[in-house]
Amino acid sequence: MLFGEEFQEIIELISNTLSAFTTTFFLVKDQKLVLVAHHSLSQWMRSPLAVDMADAGVLALALEKGSFVSSHVDRQAYEIPYYDSEEGIKAFMAVQVDGGKGLLCVDSKRSYSFTEKHQKLLQQFSSFLGRLLNRVRSLRPKLLESGKYLLLTEMVQRLVPPPSGFEELQAAFSQIVQEMGVEEAMVLLESNGAFTVALSHGSLSTERLHSDLSIQNTPWQKVWTTGDPLVVRDPRGVPYIVGLRKDACSSLLVVPMKGVSGMLGMASKDPRGLTVEVLDLATLLSTLLEMAVRELKGKPHRSMALNSLDFFRGLETALEEATFTGASVLLVGCRVKNLEDLDKKWGLKESEELLRELQDEFVRNLGAPVCLFRGHVLMGYKVHRDRKRLEAEGKAMEKNLPLNGSKAVVRVVWRLSSPSRRVKGEDLIMDMLRELHSTKGILGLR
């Protein structure tokens, strides 16, 4: 973070001034205490550390009270969560920083180590840290005009308006990530429950460009499940891609790209290589990439149309995988009921153009794959973990697919699978075909 070295120097000064065994400085974030800086003589010190309030022991107590002092903390059986093993701590003292936005702690192996004078000194150090924190907050917007934040201009220049193709987008992505000083980066896009490496930078990532990638048992899976950004720093290494030894990096961040159903990830061999500033930039970059990818995916790709057999096999695979991932599958079908009348009125060319426009609408709404099933029924499917989102998309297609200004009578039906119940693709398709050819009103199985 900004002034990280300065915070560390202050903590070391506090340790020396108070003859502490360990001094720690925490910030409160999302109901967790995050270790920002520390100085310790212990070999069992846990760092990096982000501890939930429920597991914070004496730290949570001190934060709640505002200040806390104990000369015999060992007798009171208070848990000190920043040690991996018992250290025989006897004296402990802590005070809030900046009205509870942080916590400053010192401990000692000697009873009665901290006098009233020491308590006043710790309070003064706390006030100084609070002023420095406020300075950091006030400086961050100003840094938009200097230093690394000049990369914002670079991003906008390269990504607004969006590149006209994925090759140009790949070149822009690689250049931006290189300017950020990040070693490895890639964008994963999800389609039908599978993830594809769409953009990459760095040797590990580029090896997998355009290939499918499993996120199971990797930090990516947590981001995809929770929808929240993730930052991990571990000197022992964390899996960046698939958990192979050569993929292990000491710092990793992953940002969800909810607008296009994907994720942006970055990694570094240096535990401090991905700073808070890089995380801010990554979030902004992901937003611009969403715009670019959405623009490219929104362009009709007629090559996305499959034959009936390949479509059926793909649907079966998607339904089977969905039962393991907890996702749902939306299947949409439509038929032009008066196609023969339109052939007579418009001619074959105009009728085929209508089918092509409907196919393009399927691609825009569902992505690939799309199938002209048995020559006269359009079908497409989409996989996602958000069942309500798929339901809303099915309703929207049912309402909006009949094209404005067209004399075509278009019938749309949709089915939504349940992740808790195994459904056969053949049953879904046959049920949909019966409804598309029935003379009853339009129904969608909710």
ABEGO torsion letter per residue (X at the ends): XBGAAAAAAAAAAAAAAAGBABBBBBBBBGGBBBBABBBBABAABBOBBBBBAAAAEAAAAAAAAGBBBBABAAAAGBBBAABABBAGBABBBBBBBGGGABBBBBBBABBGABBAAAAAAAAAAAAAAAAAAAAAAAAAAAAAABEAAAAAAAAAAAAOBBBABAAAAAAAAAAAAAAAGBABBBBBBBBGGBBBBABBBEAAAAAABGBBBBABGBAAAAAAAAGBBBBBBBAAEBBAAAGBAAABBABBBBBBBAAAGBBBBBBBABAAABBAAAAAAAAAAAAAAAAAAAAAAABBBAAABBBAAAAAAAAAAAAAAAAAAGBBBBBBBBBBAAAAAAAAAAEAAAAAAAAAAAAAAAAAAAEOBBBBBGGABBBBBBBBABAAAAAAAAAAAAAAABBBGBABBBBBBBBBBBAABBBBAAAAAAAAAAAAABABBBBBBX
